[in-house]
Structure formats: structure tokens, C-alpha cells
Amino acid sequence: MKEVFCQYAGRCSGCSWIDVPHQDQLARKRERLERLFEEHGIKAPPLWSVHETRAWGSRSRFDFTVERLNSGEVRMGLYSTLGTLIDLEDCPQLEPALQDWYRTFRQWAKRSVGSLSNLKKGSVRLRIGENAERGVWLDFSNLSIKELLETEESCRSLEALVAPRGVVEIGQQRKILLFDGERWRLGGPSLGPWFQTTIANKLVPVWMHVGGFSQPSRTGNQVLVDCVVDMIQNGGEKPPRKWLDLFCGNGNYTLPLRAAGFSVVAVESDEQALEGLKKSAASLGFLTDLEIVAMDIYRDGIPELRERFKLLGEDLGVLVNPPRSGLAAAVKSLGALRPKVLVYVSCFPDSLARDVAQLQTDFNYKITQMALVDQFPQTPHFETVVRLDAHS
Ligand SMILES: C[S@@+](CC[C@H](N)C(=O)[O-])C[C@H]1O[C@@H](n2cnc3c(N)ncnc32)[C@H](O)[C@@H]1O
């Protein structure tokens, strides 16, 4: 495993395991999962796989904090293990093109953010698109956004950095910065090919907003998606033809499932993510055999889906990829729907263990396949994929 020099090693909380040898990181993650499952009385299969991803230079998005001191000095980066913001010059976790974008953006921010007297702190996300497009999302307070729009030179120079195909997104609504011939203002949100998923070993564009959710790295995501699709197709008996993709986001798994010939109902609460999924599906010719539903899954979503799509558990597979809180109360309605196969993808093993224990005890599901995908090297985090089959 290639070791990389990082001048912030040991201080930056972004890579809290940077000093732990790579194989020891994997062993610790594995042990953590095994211990959690044991504590919850979960019967895991004796053999399960661990999938590595690139240890360095693979992050396709970078989320960081910008802080403006009273003196007007600007710091930007990640927090230290002691809770102070480290003014990062670079980060070896980023894809090379994203490293360049970060350094360029940093020069702009040092000049321009210092003049925003209303800004104390803000969040920034940078992305590099499919064809090296540059994207930035500034999540600043309304007052500082107003101030930025009134600062002609700052807007013009930032727009020049992303031109001609990139975008500057601003605020929670992810509106875009534009010049209407007279002044700088915010226009409606705009989708771009800011991420990629994988279909039959090929990366395909996922349309989304810079500020929208995606997995952290394209190459890591490829390992994850391949693992999920393989587990569905080859992890046990012949899979059902119909799949519910719950918490589908921008369609990271929906598109590969649809490409593999399944009929998919994709469900998500973020309507902007679903706009992206519609565009990606249309560009791949996948609009048939695909239902896209905007709904809050925790609020009685599953019984409503069951009714609306006449879902029958024995002919159904369900893929779930919830946020860190897990399935919570939805685990009961999912168990009651009783899909033949359930694949659970999770970045938070505690809620995964809680939900899987309930599915095992109350609904008689058994884990038939399991994998750990090391999507977050140099950190204690990882992704787990579990396939559960309904037993009578
Ligand atoms: C871990 S992400 C997974 C997204 C997608 N599967 C992927 O791989 O990119 C979890 C998703 O759950 C969605 N979500 C959160 N709460 C929700 C809810 N109450 N109902 C429906 N979707 C929700 C989020 O918007 C987010 O897209």
C-alpha cells in the first residue's frame, strides 16, 4: 500500500487513522462489525468479503469550512482533533483535478471571502465533473450571500474560475450564480454530471447538483455498486424481477439495477435528487420499467407504496440505503411487507446492527451474504452491505 506524505498527519480529524497501517485499519473495521453483530445476537455467515478501495487521491468531492476572523483573515479547511480549524493548503485524499481546484478556489477565497463582513463561518463543497468541469457550492448565511452578489469583482472572478462548463451553486436551494447583463443574481438550480455510477464496468454520468448527496469517491463507489449488484444477482437464489430502491438519492443503484433488467420503484424525499435521477434515466433510455416516487419513507411510506404498486413480498426485492439513523420505525413496515430478498447498504454499523437484529428476530430473515467496503480509508468509517433472505 502506497504511503503518502501529509503535512497535517496526526492533527487533522479528516484522517484520524492516518498513522494506522492499512492492513490494521481493515482488521479493526472488521472486528468492530463482528463485535457489534455479536452484541446484537446477529448470526453472520462465517465467510464474508472485505473490498478495498484506493487509499489516496480518490475523493471526488471536498466539503470544508471557511471561517472569517474579525481581522478579515480567512481560514479554510477541516477541524483538528482538538476542535480548531486547520487552514489546509492541500489534501492528499482528493483526486488530482480536485486538488488543483481546491488550491485555485483557496486563492479566490483568501482574497474575496475576507471582504464579506457579515460572514463568520460557512460551508463549501467542491466537485469535479465527468469532463473536468468545476463545481462549487457555497452554503453561506443569507446576509453574506447578499453581500457577495453586491461585490462585482468577487462574483466575476469566481465565475471565471468555473467557466465555461462549471457552476457556482449558492445556499440551501442550490441556486446558481449568474450575470443578467446588469447585475449578479441567483437563478434556478441547474443539474450537471457531477458524479458517476457504474453499469457493466463502465462509468455512466449521474446528473445532480453540486450540493446534492453522492458517495465520496467515484472509484470507491464503483467497488460499492459492483458489490451491491453482484450480491443481488449472484448472492443466492434467482432474485425477484421487481425491486424497491428505498433512499435512492440520485439513482446510484437505481440505474445499475435497471440496466441489469430489473423493474425498479425508486423512492427518495429529496426532490432535487429525483430530478437528477429522471435526467440520468432519460439519457440512458431507462424510463420504462422505472417508477420514481418522492416521499418521506419514515412517515408510513412503505404501506403506501405497497398499496399503490400492489407489491407482493414473494415477488419483491428491496434495497435500502438509509441515512445514519437507519430504518428506525420503518423496519416494522418493511418486515411486514416481507420481501423475498432485502439488501441493506449502510455507512453506520450501529443502526445497521439494530435493524438487522430486529429483522432477524421479529421477521425471520437470515443473512446470506455480507461485505465490508472500505470506502473511507484513513478513517474509522466504512460501508457494509448485507443480503438477507426471508425464511418461512
Ligand atoms: C445514504 S444516502 C443514499 C443515497 C443513494 N442510495 C446513493 O447511494 O447515493 C441516503 C438518502 O436518503 C434520503 N432520505 C433521508 N431521509 C429520508 C426520508 N425520510 N425519506 C426518504 N428519503 C430520505 C436522503 O435524501 C439521501 O438521498
PDBQT file of the ligand as one rigid body, heavy atoms in Angstrom, charges set to zero:
ROOT
HETATM    1  C1  LIG A 401     -27.015   7.379   2.340  1.00  0.00    +0.000 C 
HETATM    2  S1  LIG A 401     -27.938   8.373   1.213  1.00  0.00    +0.000 S 
HETATM    3  C2  LIG A 401     -28.100   7.209  -0.105  1.00  0.00    +0.000 C 
HETATM    4  C3  LIG A 401     -28.391   7.763  -1.465  1.00  0.00    +0.000 C 
HETATM    5  C4  LIG A 401     -28.133   6.813  -2.654  1.00  0.00    +0.000 C 
HETATM    6  N1  LIG A 401     -28.617   5.476  -2.414  1.00  0.00    +0.000 N 
HETATM    7  C5  LIG A 401     -26.666   6.803  -3.045  1.00  0.00    +0.000 C 
HETATM    8  O1  LIG A 401     -26.000   5.765  -2.996  1.00  0.00    +0.000 OA
HETATM    9  O2  LIG A 401     -26.178   7.868  -3.466  1.00  0.00    +0.000 OA
HETATM   10  C6  LIG A 401     -29.489   8.426   1.981  1.00  0.00    +0.000 C 
HETATM   11  C7  LIG A 401     -30.602   9.096   1.198  1.00  0.00    +0.000 C 
HETATM   12  O3  LIG A 401     -31.790   9.050   1.999  1.00  0.00    +0.000 OA
HETATM   13  C8  LIG A 401     -32.559  10.206   1.717  1.00  0.00    +0.000 C 
HETATM   14  N2  LIG A 401     -33.512  10.387   2.819  1.00  0.00    +0.000 N 
HETATM   15  C9  LIG A 401     -33.264  10.858   4.064  1.00  0.00    +0.000 A 
HETATM   16  N3  LIG A 401     -34.382  10.863   4.804  1.00  0.00    +0.000 NA
HETATM   17  C10 LIG A 401     -35.380  10.373   4.010  1.00  0.00    +0.000 A 
HETATM   18  C11 LIG A 401     -36.761  10.125   4.205  1.00  0.00    +0.000 A 
HETATM   19  N4  LIG A 401     -37.352  10.418   5.375  1.00  0.00    +0.000 N 
HETATM   20  N5  LIG A 401     -37.485   9.619   3.206  1.00  0.00    +0.000 NA
HETATM   21  C12 LIG A 401     -36.899   9.344   2.017  1.00  0.00    +0.000 A 
HETATM   22  N6  LIG A 401     -35.581   9.550   1.770  1.00  0.00    +0.000 NA
HETATM   23  C13 LIG A 401     -34.821  10.068   2.748  1.00  0.00    +0.000 A 
HETATM   24  C14 LIG A 401     -31.503  11.291   1.596  1.00  0.00    +0.000 C 
HETATM   25  O4  LIG A 401     -32.013  12.408   0.884  1.00  0.00    +0.000 OA
HETATM   26  C15 LIG A 401     -30.365  10.554   0.853  1.00  0.00    +0.000 C 
HETATM   27  O5  LIG A 401     -30.505  10.715  -0.537  1.00  0.00    +0.000 OA
ENDROOT
TORSDOF 0
